[in-house]
């Protein structure tokens, strides 16, 4: 990342505020000119006073001279204040509005990425959050620095140098000599800080991700009494960040000292050279004060450039990761053009291999067929690849090899939003948003009425429990139990009412009675729909029209419940294990006896 590339990447966001930038530059020019008024007035004052002292003067003349000088300086300060206020207003306006634009664009990009993007280690939630916050903050500061702050400083220094050269070329050359020294010291400072900044960025992201993980899993931490262990993990990251920050600031202090010495040497040289010309009667006494004040107008902006340069180099560091994140087209959903007005919902996997971004192979040469209007079940031990197959059918991932088809056409050829609008999902871990129960259920169909939301809750066996809550459907959804949250997810599905259902453990976390109620509701909604169900509940599996048995990512059997059980193998082992776990013989004797 370099300055030209950074400006090119930021320009699409900056150009929306061209009017404000032009006005800011106009104010910059006015402010830079006003900054030169005080040195000129001081020179005039010293020379005038020196001339007046050579002859008798009366009080009227003293009042006139002093009054005019005070009036000029006060007017200048008032105008300078108005210019500064205008610049600050414009700079804040540009900065905060552009921050909002960057944030909106970032969210739109990240939300459109494939799930494989979030499966990368460097894109964990805590790291992304820190990258977004620091990236936008540092980039908007950079825009403010580049387009609003640096211009006044450069203009101020340039006008001051022009005035110095206009008074005396020799003094101008001496005043200019400090600039390359400043530039050289600043360049060395930047070169030494680059790697330190990258390390700080990495540690900050790791620290933010670790803190997010700690807060997210606080119940597990408490249950295993691992507070001390987690504290040590946080301390290691915090100490690492602390040491790198100290090293970073120590380097800055060292180079700041060198630049301060260079500035003081410059002042001494300007003073000495000006005194020489004054003593040789080539300048007036007022030139001493004029040149020192003008040199301050040159050195002060350059001195402040270090702060801007420091923020700028930090922005360059964060800009690399930030723009890599928002410009990564390889993870964008490639939306197809197929938008059929009707479809049968015939999904299939054809000779599919699938490898996750972390390198784990989940499926090997898998072929599945989800017939329209039929219920298909996937059975297998944990880690067999059932959820991976469901993710491919939902379009969350692309197969590494083979094809995912919908009605005989590649799934990738369809408009992805259209497909997902017609597919309902209930996953093993269903996310509940911060908000009320009603808001979470309505997420299934945003335009749904309150009556429709309540009906969906009834179908999910949730309405009666919601009625018992003090705030009813306005209760915070995350305050409910795990089983109740599962019912909210199922209610969302009922409200969406899609033609295709992909169910991954839909009755997980539910008690037996509620699970039976949900099963009855699901049985009703399954009619005339394409359904894929993954479940360890044998009653839901047995009713399926077609069952596929997966083992270590491969299909090792397919058929109906009866045919698979008679064939033996893994399916029979699973059914028999379920029967023993449920103690079927004793249950049957109890119920029937």
Secondary structure, DSSP 8 states (H G I E B T S, - for coil): --HHHHHHHHHHHHGGGHHHHHHHHHHHHHHHHHHTHHHHHHHHHHHHHHHHTTS---HHHHHHHHHHHHHHHHHHHHHHHHHHHHHHHHHHHHHHHHHHHHHHHHHHHHHTB-HHHHTSGGG-HHHHHHHHHHHHHHHHHHHHIIIIIHHHHHHHHHHHHHHHHHH-HHHHHHHHHHHHHHHHHHHHHHHHHHHHHHHHHHHHHHHHHHHHHHHHTHHHHHHTT-HHHHHHHHHHHHHHHHHHHHHHHHHHHHHHHHHHHHHHHHHHHHHHHHHHHHHTTSS-THHHHHHHHHHHHHHHHHHHHHHHHHHHHHHHHHHHHHHHHHT-GGGB-----B--S-----EEEEEEEEE-TTS-EEEEEEEEEE-TT-EEEEEESTTSSHHHHHHHHTTSS--SEEEEEETTEEGGGB-HHHHHHTEEEE-SS----SSBHHHHHHTTSTT--HHHHHHHHHHTT-HHHHHTSTTGGGSBGGGS-HHHHHHHHHHHHHHH--SEEEEESTTTT--HHHHHHHHHHHHHHTTTSEEEEE-S-HHHHHT-SEEEEEETTEEEEEE-HHHHHHH-SHHHHHHHHHHHHHTHHHHHHHHH-
